[in-house]
Amino acid sequence: MGEVMTALLDKLRGVLRSSLEIALWAVALLTLLQVLFGDSFVLLFGIDVLGNIGGLMAQFGSEGLVGLIAAGLVAYLISRK
């Protein structure tokens, strides 16, 4: 039973890792498109990627040390393999 659970968790971890990688590529692509096309990108797609990233960073910054620790934890989880 333990081996089956371990295999299931490993498969789930792989799916989540792949999903996160796809999401990060999508954010990078959308950021690049917004930088290249500016306001017309926001008007066309209705997504302000740079504004959302800026708002997220402002939230981390306003929380002080807790925000810094959370940002570091997110960066660690994203970058580890």
ZILINNOR-V799019 format. One record per pair of residues at least 12 apart in sequence whose C-alpha atoms are under 6 Angstrom apart, sorted by the first residue. I is the first residue (numbers start at 0). GAP is how many residues later the second one is. If there is no record, write none. Layout:
i;gap
I;GAP
I;GAP
This chain:
i;gap
30;18
